[in-house]
Amino acid sequence: MNALLIAGTDAAVGKTVVATALAAYWQTYCAGRSLGIYKPIDTDGRDRDHYLRLFALNQSPQELSPVCTKTTGDQLPMGDRTTPTIPLDLLWQQFEALTQQRDWVLLEGLGGLGTPITHETILADLAWDWRVPTLLVVPVTTGTVGQAVAHVALARQCRLHLKGLILNCTQPCTLQQLEEWAPTALIQSLTGVPVLGTVPFLADPTNPNRLAQVASELMLERILPLSFHS
């Protein structure tokens, strides 16, 4: 599939930063190839507005984020078990249409892989149902290794096509802290999943040139669609 899900281990771990960096790279270096961004559920509309402000996507706010709620994280308005509030069929139809219209689609998830979307479905289930390859963003903290191990286990349980992990510095950290908190070799040994790079702390996450540079330092051959390399 010509799409990539940017998932995370929790809310506020840097999914939007990573997606924005990849989008900035695509629009800078992949001239003539169309990009779509889809965040089916946005808790406050801020991420949707962020993408529309930075990129010429030719998408309406509703096409980019059809569901906007006023809740955060795991507090989605799911209704009761017979009438869920989140219209999964509609979200799938819009996503499928976008993948047919664009050369590449970046799909940003909500919260972590275990975040419930309905009473019966978590984000990881949605990734499997939609058959979309997944990139997992893990924040650089004292709990990085544990978060990576737990979420890779969940991804495997849900049979996801996990392309790799991206470590993201959500706050300034020294090289020593990075090595202690997020030892790449240990994470790869324990999870069996490649770490495709580390995104440094960005004081200004809206600078397209800097974002494109950050993306260029990732293992893009594991991230970009195969057609890009042909």
DODREN-870970 format. One record per residue (C-alpha): residue in one letter; z, y, x; residue number from 1. Coordinates in pm, 1 decimal, always signed. Example, Ala and Ser with C-alpha at 12.3 -4.5 7.8 and 13.67 -1.06 7.14 Angstrom:
<recs>
<rec><resn>A</resn><c3>+780.0</c3><c2>-450.0</c2><c1>+1230.0</c1><resi>1</resi></rec>
<rec><resn>S</resn><c3>+714.0</c3><c2>-106.0</c2><c1>+1367.0</c1><resi>2</resi></rec>
</recs>
This chain:
<recs>
<rec><resn>M</resn><c3>+0.0</c3><c2>+0.0</c2><c1>+0.0</c1><resi>1</resi></rec>
<rec><resn>N</resn><c3>-79.0</c3><c2>+353.0</c2><c1>+118.4</c1><resi>2</resi></rec>
<rec><resn>A</resn><c3>+276.3</c3><c2>+467.5</c2><c1>+51.1</c1><resi>3</resi></rec>
<rec><resn>L</resn><c3>+610.0</c3><c2>+472.9</c2><c1>+228.3</c1><resi>4</resi></rec>
<rec><resn>L</resn><c3>+956.1</c3><c2>+488.7</c2><c1>+75.8</c1><resi>5</resi></rec>
<rec><resn>I</resn><c3>+1202.0</c3><c2>+704.5</c2><c1>+267.5</c1><resi>6</resi></rec>
<rec><resn>A</resn><c3>+1534.8</c3><c2>+545.4</c2><c1>+175.7</c1><resi>7</resi></rec>
<rec><resn>G</resn><c3>+1880.3</c3><c2>+606.2</c2><c1>+315.9</c1><resi>8</resi></rec>
<rec><resn>T</resn><c3>+2224.1</c3><c2>+457.9</c2><c1>+347.6</c1><resi>9</resi></rec>
<rec><resn>D</resn><c3>+2373.1</c3><c2>+729.8</c2><c1>+124.3</c1><resi>10</resi></rec>
<rec><resn>A</resn><c3>+2313.1</c3><c2>+1076.8</c2><c1>-14.0</c1><resi>11</resi></rec>
<rec><resn>A</resn><c3>+2279.5</c3><c2>+1361.8</c2><c1>+238.9</c1><resi>12</resi></rec>
<rec><resn>V</resn><c3>+2183.1</c3><c2>+1140.8</c2><c1>+534.1</c1><resi>13</resi></rec>
<rec><resn>G</resn><c3>+1852.6</c3><c2>+1316.1</c2><c1>+606.9</c1><resi>14</resi></rec>
<rec><resn>K</resn><c3>+1589.1</c3><c2>+1149.6</c2><c1>+387.3</c1><resi>15</resi></rec>
<rec><resn>T</resn><c3>+1435.1</c3><c2>+1486.8</c2><c1>+301.8</c1><resi>16</resi></rec>
<rec><resn>V</resn><c3>+1433.8</c3><c2>+1594.0</c2><c1>+667.0</c1><resi>17</resi></rec>
<rec><resn>V</resn><c3>+1253.1</c3><c2>+1275.8</c2><c1>+772.8</c1><resi>18</resi></rec>
<rec><resn>A</resn><c3>+1003.8</c3><c2>+1294.7</c2><c1>+485.7</c1><resi>19</resi></rec>
<rec><resn>T</resn><c3>+938.9</c3><c2>+1662.7</c2><c1>+562.7</c1><resi>20</resi></rec>
<rec><resn>A</resn><c3>+880.2</c3><c2>+1586.0</c2><c1>+931.0</c1><resi>21</resi></rec>
<rec><resn>L</resn><c3>+630.0</c3><c2>+1311.7</c2><c1>+844.8</c1><resi>22</resi></rec>
<rec><resn>A</resn><c3>+455.0</c3><c2>+1538.7</c2><c1>+594.7</c1><resi>23</resi></rec>
<rec><resn>A</resn><c3>+437.5</c3><c2>+1819.8</c2><c1>+851.8</c1><resi>24</resi></rec>
<rec><resn>Y</resn><c3>+286.0</c3><c2>+1582.3</c2><c1>+1106.6</c1><resi>25</resi></rec>
<rec><resn>W</resn><c3>+31.9</c3><c2>+1452.2</c2><c1>+854.8</c1><resi>26</resi></rec>
<rec><resn>Q</resn><c3>-83.6</c3><c2>+1796.7</c2><c1>+748.2</c1><resi>27</resi></rec>
<rec><resn>T</resn><c3>-99.4</c3><c2>+1914.3</c2><c1>+1110.3</c1><resi>28</resi></rec>
<rec><resn>Y</resn><c3>-279.4</c3><c2>+1623.3</c2><c1>+1273.0</c1><resi>29</resi></rec>
<rec><resn>C</resn><c3>-451.5</c3><c2>+1433.5</c2><c1>+991.1</c1><resi>30</resi></rec>
<rec><resn>A</resn><c3>-692.0</c3><c2>+1701.0</c2><c1>+873.9</c1><resi>31</resi></rec>
<rec><resn>G</resn><c3>-912.1</c3><c2>+1598.0</c2><c1>+584.4</c1><resi>32</resi></rec>
<rec><resn>R</resn><c3>-674.5</c3><c2>+1325.1</c2><c1>+467.0</c1><resi>33</resi></rec>
<rec><resn>S</resn><c3>-483.6</c3><c2>+1397.0</c2><c1>+148.7</c1><resi>34</resi></rec>
<rec><resn>L</resn><c3>-107.7</c3><c2>+1368.8</c2><c1>+115.5</c1><resi>35</resi></rec>
<rec><resn>G</resn><c3>+110.3</c3><c2>+1322.6</c2><c1>-190.6</c1><resi>36</resi></rec>
<rec><resn>I</resn><c3>+487.8</c3><c2>+1349.5</c2><c1>-210.2</c1><resi>37</resi></rec>
<rec><resn>Y</resn><c3>+682.4</c3><c2>+1185.9</c2><c1>-489.1</c1><resi>38</resi></rec>
<rec><resn>K</resn><c3>+1054.0</c3><c2>+1214.3</c2><c1>-552.2</c1><resi>39</resi></rec>
<rec><resn>P</resn><c3>+1076.2</c3><c2>+1051.5</c2><c1>-895.2</c1><resi>40</resi></rec>
<rec><resn>I</resn><c3>+1440.7</c3><c2>+1146.4</c2><c1>-947.5</c1><resi>41</resi></rec>
<rec><resn>D</resn><c3>+1569.0</c3><c2>+1475.9</c2><c1>-808.0</c1><resi>42</resi></rec>
<rec><resn>T</resn><c3>+1929.6</c3><c2>+1562.4</c2><c1>-881.6</c1><resi>43</resi></rec>
<rec><resn>D</resn><c3>+1895.0</c3><c2>+1940.6</c2><c1>-873.6</c1><resi>44</resi></rec>
<rec><resn>G</resn><c3>+1528.6</c3><c2>+2027.2</c2><c1>-812.9</c1><resi>45</resi></rec>
<rec><resn>R</resn><c3>+1598.9</c3><c2>+2159.8</c2><c1>-464.1</c1><resi>46</resi></rec>
<rec><resn>D</resn><c3>+1406.0</c3><c2>+1892.1</c2><c1>-277.4</c1><resi>47</resi></rec>
<rec><resn>R</resn><c3>+1109.1</c3><c2>+1929.9</c2><c1>-512.1</c1><resi>48</resi></rec>
<rec><resn>D</resn><c3>+1104.0</c3><c2>+2307.1</c2><c1>-457.4</c1><resi>49</resi></rec>
<rec><resn>H</resn><c3>+1142.2</c3><c2>+2254.1</c2><c1>-82.3</c1><resi>50</resi></rec>
<rec><resn>Y</resn><c3>+828.7</c3><c2>+2036.9</c2><c1>-64.6</c1><resi>51</resi></rec>
<rec><resn>L</resn><c3>+623.4</c3><c2>+2265.5</c2><c1>-285.6</c1><resi>52</resi></rec>
<rec><resn>R</resn><c3>+723.6</c3><c2>+2567.0</c2><c1>-77.8</c1><resi>53</resi></rec>
<rec><resn>L</resn><c3>+630.8</c3><c2>+2407.9</c2><c1>+256.4</c1><resi>54</resi></rec>
<rec><resn>F</resn><c3>+316.8</c3><c2>+2210.3</c2><c1>+176.6</c1><resi>55</resi></rec>
<rec><resn>A</resn><c3>-10.7</c3><c2>+2259.5</c2><c1>-8.7</c1><resi>56</resi></rec>
<rec><resn>L</resn><c3>+12.9</c3><c2>+1943.2</c2><c1>-217.3</c1><resi>57</resi></rec>
<rec><resn>N</resn><c3>-181.1</c3><c2>+2039.5</c2><c1>-529.3</c1><resi>58</resi></rec>
<rec><resn>Q</resn><c3>+96.1</c3><c2>+1885.1</c2><c1>-739.4</c1><resi>59</resi></rec>
<rec><resn>S</resn><c3>+291.8</c3><c2>+2044.4</c2><c1>-1020.8</c1><resi>60</resi></rec>
<rec><resn>P</resn><c3>+672.3</c3><c2>+2031.9</c2><c1>-1009.2</c1><resi>61</resi></rec>
<rec><resn>Q</resn><c3>+665.9</c3><c2>+1764.7</c2><c1>-1282.4</c1><resi>62</resi></rec>
<rec><resn>E</resn><c3>+412.2</c3><c2>+1556.2</c2><c1>-1090.2</c1><resi>63</resi></rec>
<rec><resn>L</resn><c3>+628.9</c3><c2>+1568.7</c2><c1>-779.2</c1><resi>64</resi></rec>
<rec><resn>S</resn><c3>+963.1</c3><c2>+1506.0</c2><c1>-954.4</c1><resi>65</resi></rec>
<rec><resn>P</resn><c3>+927.1</c3><c2>+1398.4</c2><c1>-1318.4</c1><resi>66</resi></rec>
<rec><resn>V</resn><c3>+1303.0</c3><c2>+1347.2</c2><c1>-1363.2</c1><resi>67</resi></rec>
<rec><resn>C</resn><c3>+1544.1</c3><c2>+1624.1</c2><c1>-1262.2</c1><resi>68</resi></rec>
<rec><resn>T</resn><c3>+1911.5</c3><c2>+1578.7</c2><c1>-1339.4</c1><resi>69</resi></rec>
<rec><resn>K</resn><c3>+2220.6</c3><c2>+1789.0</c2><c1>-1281.5</c1><resi>70</resi></rec>
<rec><resn>T</resn><c3>+2418.5</c3><c2>+1500.3</c2><c1>-1138.1</c1><resi>71</resi></rec>
<rec><resn>T</resn><c3>+2448.3</c3><c2>+1374.0</c2><c1>-783.9</c1><resi>72</resi></rec>
<rec><resn>G</resn><c3>+2450.6</c3><c2>+1042.0</c2><c1>-599.6</c1><resi>73</resi></rec>
<rec><resn>D</resn><c3>+2564.4</c3><c2>+749.5</c2><c1>-812.5</c1><resi>74</resi></rec>
<rec><resn>Q</resn><c3>+2630.0</c3><c2>+956.2</c2><c1>-1126.1</c1><resi>75</resi></rec>
<rec><resn>L</resn><c3>+2290.2</c3><c2>+929.1</c2><c1>-1292.4</c1><resi>76</resi></rec>
<rec><resn>P</resn><c3>+2279.9</c3><c2>+963.7</c2><c1>-1672.7</c1><resi>77</resi></rec>
<rec><resn>M</resn><c3>+2186.1</c3><c2>+603.1</c2><c1>-1743.3</c1><resi>78</resi></rec>
<rec><resn>G</resn><c3>+2248.5</c3><c2>+599.8</c2><c1>-2116.7</c1><resi>79</resi></rec>
<rec><resn>D</resn><c3>+2351.6</c3><c2>+266.3</c2><c1>-2267.8</c1><resi>80</resi></rec>
<rec><resn>R</resn><c3>+2218.4</c3><c2>-76.1</c2><c1>-2180.8</c1><resi>81</resi></rec>
<rec><resn>T</resn><c3>+1951.9</c3><c2>-73.7</c2><c1>-2452.8</c1><resi>82</resi></rec>
<rec><resn>T</resn><c3>+1824.9</c3><c2>+284.4</c2><c1>-2412.0</c1><resi>83</resi></rec>
<rec><resn>P</resn><c3>+1827.5</c3><c2>+383.6</c2><c1>-2043.8</c1><resi>84</resi></rec>
<rec><resn>T</resn><c3>+1775.2</c3><c2>+752.1</c2><c1>-1972.4</c1><resi>85</resi></rec>
<rec><resn>I</resn><c3>+1554.9</c3><c2>+697.5</c2><c1>-1665.0</c1><resi>86</resi></rec>
<rec><resn>P</resn><c3>+1195.1</c3><c2>+612.0</c2><c1>-1780.5</c1><resi>87</resi></rec>
<rec><resn>L</resn><c3>+1103.5</c3><c2>+355.6</c2><c1>-1515.1</c1><resi>88</resi></rec>
<rec><resn>D</resn><c3>+765.5</c3><c2>+268.9</c2><c1>-1670.0</c1><resi>89</resi></rec>
<rec><resn>L</resn><c3>+659.1</c3><c2>+633.4</c2><c1>-1666.2</c1><resi>90</resi></rec>
<rec><resn>L</resn><c3>+779.8</c3><c2>+679.7</c2><c1>-1308.2</c1><resi>91</resi></rec>
<rec><resn>W</resn><c3>+577.5</c3><c2>+376.6</c2><c1>-1197.4</c1><resi>92</resi></rec>
<rec><resn>Q</resn><c3>+263.1</c3><c2>+492.3</c2><c1>-1376.7</c1><resi>93</resi></rec>
<rec><resn>Q</resn><c3>+279.4</c3><c2>+834.3</c2><c1>-1212.7</c1><resi>94</resi></rec>
<rec><resn>F</resn><c3>+346.8</c3><c2>+684.7</c2><c1>-869.9</c1><resi>95</resi></rec>
<rec><resn>E</resn><c3>+59.0</c3><c2>+438.8</c2><c1>-902.5</c1><resi>96</resi></rec>
<rec><resn>A</resn><c3>-176.8</c3><c2>+717.2</c2><c1>-1010.9</c1><resi>97</resi></rec>
<rec><resn>L</resn><c3>-73.9</c3><c2>+929.6</c2><c1>-711.3</c1><resi>98</resi></rec>
<rec><resn>T</resn><c3>-139.3</c3><c2>+643.7</c2><c1>-466.3</c1><resi>99</resi></rec>
<rec><resn>Q</resn><c3>-489.0</c3><c2>+611.3</c2><c1>-609.0</c1><resi>100</resi></rec>
<rec><resn>Q</resn><c3>-556.9</c3><c2>+982.7</c2><c1>-567.6</c1><resi>101</resi></rec>
<rec><resn>R</resn><c3>-417.8</c3><c2>+1037.8</c2><c1>-216.9</c1><resi>102</resi></rec>
<rec><resn>D</resn><c3>-470.9</c3><c2>+883.6</c2><c1>+125.7</c1><resi>103</resi></rec>
<rec><resn>W</resn><c3>-95.4</c3><c2>+858.8</c2><c1>+180.6</c1><resi>104</resi></rec>
<rec><resn>V</resn><c3>+208.9</c3><c2>+906.6</c2><c1>-39.8</c1><resi>105</resi></rec>
<rec><resn>L</resn><c3>+562.5</c3><c2>+971.5</c2><c1>+78.8</c1><resi>106</resi></rec>
<rec><resn>L</resn><c3>+815.0</c3><c2>+847.2</c2><c1>-175.0</c1><resi>107</resi></rec>
<rec><resn>E</resn><c3>+1169.0</c3><c2>+979.7</c2><c1>-132.3</c1><resi>108</resi></rec>
<rec><resn>G</resn><c3>+1450.4</c3><c2>+775.3</c2><c1>-277.3</c1><resi>109</resi></rec>
<rec><resn>L</resn><c3>+1775.8</c3><c2>+887.5</c2><c1>-434.8</c1><resi>110</resi></rec>
<rec><resn>G</resn><c3>+2112.0</c3><c2>+829.9</c2><c1>-268.2</c1><resi>111</resi></rec>
<rec><resn>G</resn><c3>+2134.5</c3><c2>+497.1</c2><c1>-84.4</c1><resi>112</resi></rec>
<rec><resn>L</resn><c3>+1957.3</c3><c2>+165.3</c2><c1>-134.3</c1><resi>113</resi></rec>
<rec><resn>G</resn><c3>+2242.8</c3><c2>+57.2</c2><c1>-360.8</c1><resi>114</resi></rec>
<rec><resn>T</resn><c3>+2234.4</c3><c2>+364.6</c2><c1>-584.8</c1><resi>115</resi></rec>
<rec><resn>P</resn><c3>+2199.4</c3><c2>+255.2</c2><c1>-950.1</c1><resi>116</resi></rec>
<rec><resn>I</resn><c3>+1893.2</c3><c2>+381.3</c2><c1>-1134.6</c1><resi>117</resi></rec>
<rec><resn>T</resn><c3>+1972.7</c3><c2>+199.5</c2><c1>-1460.4</c1><resi>118</resi></rec>
<rec><resn>H</resn><c3>+2245.2</c3><c2>-44.7</c2><c1>-1563.4</c1><resi>119</resi></rec>
<rec><resn>E</resn><c3>+2028.5</c3><c2>-327.2</c2><c1>-1427.1</c1><resi>120</resi></rec>
<rec><resn>T</resn><c3>+1841.8</c3><c2>-166.1</c2><c1>-1137.7</c1><resi>121</resi></rec>
<rec><resn>I</resn><c3>+1935.8</c3><c2>-17.6</c2><c1>-801.8</c1><resi>122</resi></rec>
<rec><resn>L</resn><c3>+1700.8</c3><c2>+172.7</c2><c1>-572.6</c1><resi>123</resi></rec>
<rec><resn>A</resn><c3>+1636.8</c3><c2>-138.2</c2><c1>-361.7</c1><resi>124</resi></rec>
<rec><resn>D</resn><c3>+1521.2</c3><c2>-323.2</c2><c1>-674.7</c1><resi>125</resi></rec>
<rec><resn>L</resn><c3>+1277.9</c3><c2>-41.4</c2><c1>-746.4</c1><resi>126</resi></rec>
<rec><resn>A</resn><c3>+1136.0</c3><c2>-65.7</c2><c1>-393.4</c1><resi>127</resi></rec>
<rec><resn>W</resn><c3>+1075.4</c3><c2>-438.8</c2><c1>-447.4</c1><resi>128</resi></rec>
<rec><resn>D</resn><c3>+932.7</c3><c2>-396.9</c2><c1>-796.6</c1><resi>129</resi></rec>
<rec><resn>W</resn><c3>+690.1</c3><c2>-131.5</c2><c1>-671.0</c1><resi>130</resi></rec>
<rec><resn>R</resn><c3>+608.5</c3><c2>-331.9</c2><c1>-353.3</c1><resi>131</resi></rec>
<rec><resn>V</resn><c3>+642.9</c3><c2>-22.6</c2><c1>-135.9</c1><resi>132</resi></rec>
<rec><resn>P</resn><c3>+715.7</c3><c2>-49.0</c2><c1>+238.8</c1><resi>133</resi></rec>
<rec><resn>T</resn><c3>+1047.1</c3><c2>+113.9</c2><c1>+326.8</c1><resi>134</resi></rec>
<rec><resn>L</resn><c3>+1183.8</c3><c2>+326.6</c2><c1>+608.7</c1><resi>135</resi></rec>
<rec><resn>L</resn><c3>+1563.6</c3><c2>+340.2</c2><c1>+626.3</c1><resi>136</resi></rec>
<rec><resn>V</resn><c3>+1734.2</c3><c2>+661.9</c2><c1>+742.1</c1><resi>137</resi></rec>
<rec><resn>V</resn><c3>+2077.5</c3><c2>+610.5</c2><c1>+897.8</c1><resi>138</resi></rec>
<rec><resn>P</resn><c3>+2299.0</c3><c2>+909.3</c2><c1>+987.4</c1><resi>139</resi></rec>
<rec><resn>V</resn><c3>+2441.1</c3><c2>+936.0</c2><c1>+1337.5</c1><resi>140</resi></rec>
<rec><resn>T</resn><c3>+2818.6</c3><c2>+914.2</c2><c1>+1282.6</c1><resi>141</resi></rec>
<rec><resn>T</resn><c3>+3108.4</c3><c2>+696.6</c2><c1>+1392.7</c1><resi>142</resi></rec>
<rec><resn>G</resn><c3>+2997.7</c3><c2>+448.9</c2><c1>+1123.4</c1><resi>143</resi></rec>
<rec><resn>T</resn><c3>+2628.2</c3><c2>+429.6</c2><c1>+1212.4</c1><resi>144</resi></rec>
<rec><resn>V</resn><c3>+2623.9</c3><c2>+65.8</c2><c1>+1322.6</c1><resi>145</resi></rec>
<rec><resn>G</resn><c3>+2811.0</c3><c2>-58.1</c2><c1>+1016.5</c1><resi>146</resi></rec>
<rec><resn>Q</resn><c3>+2590.8</c3><c2>+138.5</c2><c1>+776.7</c1><resi>147</resi></rec>
<rec><resn>A</resn><c3>+2277.2</c3><c2>+4.8</c2><c1>+941.6</c1><resi>148</resi></rec>
<rec><resn>V</resn><c3>+2394.6</c3><c2>-357.7</c2><c1>+933.7</c1><resi>149</resi></rec>
<rec><resn>A</resn><c3>+2510.3</c3><c2>-341.8</c2><c1>+569.6</c1><resi>150</resi></rec>
<rec><resn>H</resn><c3>+2196.0</c3><c2>-174.2</c2><c1>+437.7</c1><resi>151</resi></rec>
<rec><resn>V</resn><c3>+1958.4</c3><c2>-398.6</c2><c1>+628.7</c1><resi>152</resi></rec>
<rec><resn>A</resn><c3>+2143.0</c3><c2>-694.1</c2><c1>+473.8</c1><resi>153</resi></rec>
<rec><resn>L</resn><c3>+2094.7</c3><c2>-539.1</c2><c1>+128.9</c1><resi>154</resi></rec>
<rec><resn>A</resn><c3>+1727.4</c3><c2>-475.1</c2><c1>+202.4</c1><resi>155</resi></rec>
<rec><resn>R</resn><c3>+1680.5</c3><c2>-839.6</c2><c1>+298.3</c1><resi>156</resi></rec>
<rec><resn>Q</resn><c3>+1865.3</c3><c2>-960.0</c2><c1>-9.4</c1><resi>157</resi></rec>
<rec><resn>C</resn><c3>+1628.8</c3><c2>-752.5</c2><c1>-222.5</c1><resi>158</resi></rec>
<rec><resn>R</resn><c3>+1325.5</c3><c2>-877.7</c2><c1>-21.9</c1><resi>159</resi></rec>
<rec><resn>L</resn><c3>+1214.2</c3><c2>-534.0</c2><c1>+94.3</c1><resi>160</resi></rec>
<rec><resn>H</resn><c3>+939.2</c3><c2>-477.3</c2><c1>+347.7</c1><resi>161</resi></rec>
<rec><resn>L</resn><c3>+1156.4</c3><c2>-279.0</c2><c1>+589.1</c1><resi>162</resi></rec>
<rec><resn>K</resn><c3>+935.8</c3><c2>-114.6</c2><c1>+851.0</c1><resi>163</resi></rec>
<rec><resn>G</resn><c3>+1218.8</c3><c2>+20.6</c2><c1>+1063.3</c1><resi>164</resi></rec>
<rec><resn>L</resn><c3>+1520.2</c3><c2>+245.2</c2><c1>+1098.8</c1><resi>165</resi></rec>
<rec><resn>I</resn><c3>+1531.3</c3><c2>+616.9</c2><c1>+1175.2</c1><resi>166</resi></rec>
<rec><resn>L</resn><c3>+1854.2</c3><c2>+759.9</c2><c1>+1315.4</c1><resi>167</resi></rec>
<rec><resn>N</resn><c3>+1919.4</c3><c2>+1114.8</c2><c1>+1197.1</c1><resi>168</resi></rec>
<rec><resn>C</resn><c3>+2164.4</c3><c2>+1363.8</c2><c1>+1347.1</c1><resi>169</resi></rec>
<rec><resn>T</resn><c3>+2308.8</c3><c2>+1537.0</c2><c1>+1041.7</c1><resi>170</resi></rec>
<rec><resn>Q</resn><c3>+2522.5</c3><c2>+1752.2</c2><c1>+1270.3</c1><resi>171</resi></rec>
<rec><resn>P</resn><c3>+2502.3</c3><c2>+1861.2</c2><c1>+1635.5</c1><resi>172</resi></rec>
<rec><resn>C</resn><c3>+2604.6</c3><c2>+1580.7</c2><c1>+1869.4</c1><resi>173</resi></rec>
<rec><resn>T</resn><c3>+2605.7</c3><c2>+1532.1</c2><c1>+2243.9</c1><resi>174</resi></rec>
<rec><resn>L</resn><c3>+2403.7</c3><c2>+1268.6</c2><c1>+2425.6</c1><resi>175</resi></rec>
<rec><resn>Q</resn><c3>+2727.2</c3><c2>+1079.5</c2><c1>+2490.5</c1><resi>176</resi></rec>
<rec><resn>Q</resn><c3>+2816.0</c3><c2>+1082.3</c2><c1>+2121.0</c1><resi>177</resi></rec>
<rec><resn>L</resn><c3>+2466.1</c3><c2>+962.7</c2><c1>+2033.5</c1><resi>178</resi></rec>
<rec><resn>E</resn><c3>+2495.0</c3><c2>+673.4</c2><c1>+2277.7</c1><resi>179</resi></rec>
<rec><resn>E</resn><c3>+2844.7</c3><c2>+578.9</c2><c1>+2156.3</c1><resi>180</resi></rec>
<rec><resn>W</resn><c3>+2787.6</c3><c2>+615.8</c2><c1>+1782.1</c1><resi>181</resi></rec>
<rec><resn>A</resn><c3>+2429.5</c3><c2>+488.4</c2><c1>+1757.1</c1><resi>182</resi></rec>
<rec><resn>P</resn><c3>+2354.9</c3><c2>+242.1</c2><c1>+2039.8</c1><resi>183</resi></rec>
<rec><resn>T</resn><c3>+1994.0</c3><c2>+148.8</c2><c1>+1971.2</c1><resi>184</resi></rec>
<rec><resn>A</resn><c3>+2000.3</c3><c2>-188.2</c2><c1>+2146.9</c1><resi>185</resi></rec>
<rec><resn>L</resn><c3>+2309.5</c3><c2>-301.3</c2><c1>+1955.0</c1><resi>186</resi></rec>
<rec><resn>I</resn><c3>+2170.3</c3><c2>-186.2</c2><c1>+1619.1</c1><resi>187</resi></rec>
<rec><resn>Q</resn><c3>+1844.2</c3><c2>-370.5</c2><c1>+1680.7</c1><resi>188</resi></rec>
<rec><resn>S</resn><c3>+2028.1</c3><c2>-682.3</c2><c1>+1798.1</c1><resi>189</resi></rec>
<rec><resn>L</resn><c3>+2256.2</c3><c2>-694.1</c2><c1>+1493.8</c1><resi>190</resi></rec>
<rec><resn>T</resn><c3>+1990.4</c3><c2>-609.8</c2><c1>+1233.5</c1><resi>191</resi></rec>
<rec><resn>G</resn><c3>+1673.5</c3><c2>-755.3</c2><c1>+1378.6</c1><resi>192</resi></rec>
<rec><resn>V</resn><c3>+1497.3</c3><c2>-434.5</c2><c1>+1272.6</c1><resi>193</resi></rec>
<rec><resn>P</resn><c3>+1339.2</c3><c2>-186.0</c2><c1>+1517.3</c1><resi>194</resi></rec>
<rec><resn>V</resn><c3>+1481.9</c3><c2>+163.1</c2><c1>+1555.6</c1><resi>195</resi></rec>
<rec><resn>L</resn><c3>+1173.4</c3><c2>+384.3</c2><c1>+1541.0</c1><resi>196</resi></rec>
<rec><resn>G</resn><c3>+1336.4</c3><c2>+697.3</c2><c1>+1680.3</c1><resi>197</resi></rec>
<rec><resn>T</resn><c3>+1605.7</c3><c2>+957.5</c2><c1>+1644.6</c1><resi>198</resi></rec>
<rec><resn>V</resn><c3>+1571.2</c3><c2>+1288.9</c2><c1>+1464.5</c1><resi>199</resi></rec>
<rec><resn>P</resn><c3>+1781.0</c3><c2>+1556.8</c2><c1>+1636.9</c1><resi>200</resi></rec>
<rec><resn>F</resn><c3>+1994.1</c3><c2>+1802.5</c2><c1>+1444.4</c1><resi>201</resi></rec>
<rec><resn>L</resn><c3>+1763.9</c3><c2>+2074.5</c2><c1>+1310.9</c1><resi>202</resi></rec>
<rec><resn>A</resn><c3>+1922.9</c3><c2>+2411.5</c2><c1>+1246.2</c1><resi>203</resi></rec>
<rec><resn>D</resn><c3>+1606.4</c3><c2>+2510.0</c2><c1>+1057.4</c1><resi>204</resi></rec>
<rec><resn>P</resn><c3>+1463.1</c3><c2>+2208.6</c2><c1>+872.7</c1><resi>205</resi></rec>
<rec><resn>T</resn><c3>+1181.4</c3><c2>+2422.0</c2><c1>+727.7</c1><resi>206</resi></rec>
<rec><resn>N</resn><c3>+983.0</c3><c2>+2496.7</c2><c1>+1046.3</c1><resi>207</resi></rec>
<rec><resn>P</resn><c3>+660.0</c3><c2>+2293.7</c2><c1>+1010.6</c1><resi>208</resi></rec>
<rec><resn>N</resn><c3>+567.7</c3><c2>+2313.9</c2><c1>+1380.1</c1><resi>209</resi></rec>
<rec><resn>R</resn><c3>+907.5</c3><c2>+2188.4</c2><c1>+1493.5</c1><resi>210</resi></rec>
<rec><resn>L</resn><c3>+909.0</c3><c2>+1919.8</c2><c1>+1224.0</c1><resi>211</resi></rec>
<rec><resn>A</resn><c3>+565.2</c3><c2>+1795.5</c2><c1>+1327.4</c1><resi>212</resi></rec>
<rec><resn>Q</resn><c3>+682.7</c3><c2>+1780.2</c2><c1>+1689.0</c1><resi>213</resi></rec>
<rec><resn>V</resn><c3>+990.4</c3><c2>+1579.4</c2><c1>+1588.2</c1><resi>214</resi></rec>
<rec><resn>A</resn><c3>+773.1</c3><c2>+1334.6</c2><c1>+1394.8</c1><resi>215</resi></rec>
<rec><resn>S</resn><c3>+536.1</c3><c2>+1296.6</c2><c1>+1690.1</c1><resi>216</resi></rec>
<rec><resn>E</resn><c3>+825.6</c3><c2>+1155.3</c2><c1>+1893.8</c1><resi>217</resi></rec>
<rec><resn>L</resn><c3>+881.9</c3><c2>+870.0</c2><c1>+1646.8</c1><resi>218</resi></rec>
<rec><resn>M</resn><c3>+705.3</c3><c2>+532.3</c2><c1>+1664.3</c1><resi>219</resi></rec>
<rec><resn>L</resn><c3>+434.2</c3><c2>+648.7</c2><c1>+1427.0</c1><resi>220</resi></rec>
<rec><resn>E</resn><c3>+222.5</c3><c2>+337.4</c2><c1>+1473.8</c1><resi>221</resi></rec>
<rec><resn>R</resn><c3>+485.5</c3><c2>+157.0</c2><c1>+1264.9</c1><resi>222</resi></rec>
<rec><resn>I</resn><c3>+494.9</c3><c2>+431.9</c2><c1>+1001.1</c1><resi>223</resi></rec>
<rec><resn>L</resn><c3>+146.8</c3><c2>+570.8</c2><c1>+936.6</c1><resi>224</resi></rec>
<rec><resn>P</resn><c3>-95.6</c3><c2>+370.4</c2><c1>+717.5</c1><resi>225</resi></rec>
<rec><resn>L</resn><c3>-319.6</c3><c2>+124.6</c2><c1>+900.5</c1><resi>226</resi></rec>
<rec><resn>S</resn><c3>-631.9</c3><c2>+316.0</c2><c1>+794.5</c1><resi>227</resi></rec>
<rec><resn>F</resn><c3>-517.3</c3><c2>+604.6</c2><c1>+1011.5</c1><resi>228</resi></rec>
<rec><resn>H</resn><c3>-550.8</c3><c2>+391.7</c2><c1>+1324.4</c1><resi>229</resi></rec>
<rec><resn>S</resn><c3>-893.2</c3><c2>+250.0</c2><c1>+1245.9</c1><resi>230</resi></rec>
</recs>
